Amino acid sequence: GGRLDQKYAEFRAVREFSESINEGYLLADVMRNAFAILDTVLPYDRMGVSLIDEDRIGHKWVRLEWVQANYETIHLKVGHSAKLDQSTLHDSVFGQDPLFLNDLAKHYEENPDSTTSAMLLKEGIHSYLSYPLIVHGEVIGFIFFSSLERDTYRNVHIDLFAQVAKELALVIDKSRTYEKLNSRTEFIKTMFGRYVTEEVADIVYNSNTTTTMAGQRKKVTILFADLRDF
């Protein structure tokens, strides 16, 4: 009976999570809701999302895009990045498998150059689980669940983590597309705005482009002027 109650709670949380995240476009909004909803069925004191980016020379980096915790002081902050091939997450990209780390202090003793582990330990974190975010068969990033306690994460959590990661990956992909389109639109409006007023630029972007750009017949006055030595 207890197990059935737990399964029902998980189902209800995942359903609420799915409904919530599909209402948002930006990663921060989506994850703030996720942090509050999933707390009822998953063990964590800290949650983070990192995405994979490639630089100009082809190196892949894992960059922390969002983080939230149940405590105040966060040392591993948004913007922190590390080369993927030098990270413990490297194997997860190719195997597309979750990574359990239930004794962070021991891991740091064996890998003293890990700045990520050092900062997490400074926050009091002792175990974490990372799950790859997969879109169209490609790993685009990771979601991290971290705990102040040791030995928090076991295979018993894996099905629920997998469901959360699957849905979150699709939403993040949508979010990134939205942000790119929004940035592109703002860039074009800025460039276009160098030659016309903001009012004209807004009319073009908020109207049927074909109709607007077709022009209008009007009686106008035109001044031709010549600049000396131009």
matplotlib code that plots the C-alpha trace (Angstrom):
import matplotlib.pyplot as plt

x = [0.0, 2.8, 4.5, 1.3, 0.9, 4.4, 3.8, 0.6, 2.5, 5.2, 2.6, 0.8, 4.1, 5.3, 1.9, 2.0, 5.6, 4.7, 1.8, 3.9, 7.0, 5.0, 3.6, 7.0, 9.5, 12.5, 14.7, 14.7, 10.9, 10.6, 13.2, 11.8, 8.5, 10.3, 12.2, 9.1, 7.0, 9.5, 10.6, 7.7, 8.9, 12.6, 15.4, 17.5, 18.8, 20.1, 19.2, 21.1, 21.0, 24.1, 24.2, 26.8, 28.3, 31.0, 33.6, 35.1, 37.9, 35.6, 36.1, 32.9, 32.2, 29.7, 28.3, 26.0, 22.9, 20.6, 20.9, 18.7, 19.2, 17.4, 20.3, 21.6, 25.3, 26.0, 29.6, 29.1, 27.3, 25.7, 28.3, 30.8, 32.1, 34.5, 35.8, 33.6, 36.5, 38.0, 34.8, 33.3, 30.3, 32.3, 31.3, 27.6, 27.5, 28.5, 26.7, 23.7, 23.6, 23.0, 25.9, 25.6, 28.1, 27.2, 30.4, 31.7, 34.4, 36.0, 35.7, 37.5, 40.3, 40.8, 40.4, 41.9, 42.0, 38.2, 37.1, 33.5, 33.7, 35.6, 32.9, 30.1, 31.8, 32.1, 28.3, 28.0, 26.9, 27.9, 26.1, 24.6, 23.0, 23.3, 21.0, 21.7, 19.2, 18.7, 17.1, 16.9, 19.4, 22.0, 23.0, 22.5, 23.2, 22.5, 20.2, 21.8, 20.2, 22.4, 22.0, 23.6, 23.6, 25.8, 24.4, 21.2, 20.8, 20.1, 18.6, 15.2, 15.0, 16.1, 12.7, 11.4, 14.6, 14.5, 10.9, 11.8, 14.9, 13.1, 10.4, 12.8, 15.1, 12.3, 11.3, 15.0, 15.3, 12.1, 13.4, 16.8, 15.0, 12.7, 15.7, 17.6, 14.6, 14.0, 17.7, 17.7, 14.6, 16.0, 19.3, 17.4, 15.2, 18.3, 20.0, 16.9, 16.3, 19.5, 17.7, 14.1, 12.4, 11.4, 7.8, 8.3, 10.4, 7.6, 5.0, 7.0, 7.5, 4.0, 2.2, 1.9, 5.4, 4.4, 1.6, 3.6, 6.6, 4.4, 4.2, 1.5, 0.6, 0.8, 1.5, 4.8, 7.4, 11.0, 14.1, 17.2, 20.3, 24.0, 26.8, 29.9, 33.0, 30.9]
y = [0.0, 2.4, 1.6, 2.3, 5.6, 6.5, 5.6, 7.7, 10.6, 10.3, 10.1, 13.2, 15.1, 14.2, 15.2, 18.5, 19.0, 18.3, 20.8, 23.4, 23.3, 23.4, 26.7, 28.4, 29.3, 30.4, 27.9, 29.8, 29.9, 26.3, 25.1, 27.3, 25.4, 22.1, 22.7, 23.3, 20.4, 17.6, 18.2, 16.1, 12.9, 13.2, 13.7, 16.8, 20.0, 21.5, 21.3, 22.5, 22.4, 22.5, 22.7, 21.7, 24.3, 24.2, 27.0, 28.3, 25.7, 22.8, 22.1, 21.2, 22.8, 22.1, 25.3, 25.8, 27.6, 27.5, 26.5, 26.6, 25.3, 24.9, 26.8, 30.4, 30.2, 28.8, 28.6, 26.7, 29.5, 30.0, 30.6, 28.0, 25.9, 23.0, 21.2, 18.1, 15.8, 16.7, 16.1, 13.1, 13.7, 12.8, 9.1, 9.9, 11.8, 8.7, 6.1, 8.4, 6.9, 8.6, 9.2, 8.4, 9.9, 9.0, 10.0, 13.3, 13.7, 10.4, 11.3, 14.6, 12.8, 10.7, 13.8, 16.8, 18.9, 18.9, 22.5, 21.5, 18.9, 21.4, 24.0, 21.5, 20.2, 23.8, 24.1, 20.9, 18.6, 15.0, 13.1, 13.9, 12.3, 13.7, 12.6, 13.4, 15.6, 14.0, 15.6, 13.7, 11.1, 13.8, 14.8, 18.6, 18.9, 17.5, 17.9, 17.5, 16.5, 17.0, 16.1, 17.2, 13.6, 10.7, 7.6, 9.5, 8.2, 4.6, 2.8, 3.1, 6.7, 6.1, 5.7, 8.9, 10.8, 9.4, 10.7, 14.1, 14.4, 13.3, 16.0, 18.6, 18.0, 18.8, 21.9, 23.2, 22.6, 24.6, 27.3, 27.6, 27.9, 30.6, 32.5, 32.3, 33.5, 36.3, 37.4, 37.3, 39.4, 42.0, 42.1, 42.6, 45.3, 47.1, 46.9, 48.0, 50.7, 52.5, 53.4, 53.9, 55.0, 52.6, 53.1, 52.0, 49.0, 48.0, 48.3, 46.1, 43.4, 43.5, 43.5, 41.3, 41.9, 41.3, 43.9, 46.4, 46.2, 46.6, 50.4, 53.0, 55.7, 59.1, 62.7, 63.7, 66.4, 65.3, 67.5, 66.7, 68.2, 68.1, 67.9, 69.9, 67.7, 64.5]
z = [0.0, 0.8, -2.5, -4.4, -2.6, -3.6, -7.2, -7.3, -5.8, -8.4, -11.2, -9.9, -9.5, -13.1, -14.5, -12.7, -13.8, -17.4, -17.3, -15.7, -17.8, -21.1, -20.0, -20.0, -22.6, -20.7, -18.8, -15.5, -15.4, -16.2, -13.7, -10.8, -11.2, -11.5, -8.3, -6.3, -7.8, -7.8, -4.2, -3.1, -4.8, -5.4, -2.8, -3.4, -1.8, -5.0, -8.6, -11.6, -15.4, -17.6, -21.4, -23.9, -26.2, -28.8, -29.1, -32.4, -32.5, -31.9, -28.2, -26.3, -22.9, -20.2, -18.9, -15.9, -17.1, -14.0, -10.3, -7.2, -3.7, -0.4, 1.3, 0.8, -0.1, -3.6, -4.7, -8.0, -9.8, -13.2, -15.8, -14.5, -17.4, -17.9, -20.9, -21.6, -22.3, -18.9, -17.0, -15.3, -17.6, -20.7, -20.6, -20.1, -23.4, -25.4, -23.2, -22.5, -19.0, -15.7, -13.4, -9.7, -7.2, -3.6, -1.9, -3.2, -0.6, -1.7, -5.3, -4.6, -2.8, -6.0, -8.3, -6.4, -9.6, -9.8, -9.1, -9.5, -6.7, -4.5, -4.8, -4.2, -1.1, 0.1, -0.2, 1.9, -1.0, -0.5, -3.3, -6.7, -9.7, -13.2, -16.0, -19.7, -21.6, -25.0, -28.0, -31.3, -30.0, -29.1, -25.6, -25.3, -21.5, -18.1, -15.1, -11.7, -8.4, -5.4, -1.7, 1.5, 2.6, 1.4, -0.4, -1.5, -5.0, -6.0, -9.0, -7.3, -8.5, -12.0, -13.7, -12.3, -13.2, -16.7, -17.2, -15.8, -18.0, -21.1, -20.8, -19.6, -22.6, -25.1, -23.2, -23.0, -26.8, -27.3, -24.9, -26.7, -30.1, -28.7, -27.2, -30.5, -32.5, -30.0, -30.1, -33.9, -34.1, -31.8, -33.8, -37.1, -35.5, -34.2, -37.6, -39.4, -36.9, -38.1, -41.3, -40.2, -37.0, -34.2, -35.1, -38.7, -37.6, -35.2, -38.0, -40.2, -37.6, -36.2, -39.6, -42.6, -44.1, -47.7, -47.5, -45.5, -47.8, -50.9, -50.2, -50.4, -52.9, -51.3, -52.3, -50.8, -50.9, -51.5, -50.8, -52.8, -51.2, -52.2, -49.6, -50.4, -51.2, -50.6]

ax = plt.figure().add_subplot(projection="3d")
ax.plot(x, y, z, "-o")
ax.set_aspect("equal")
plt.show()
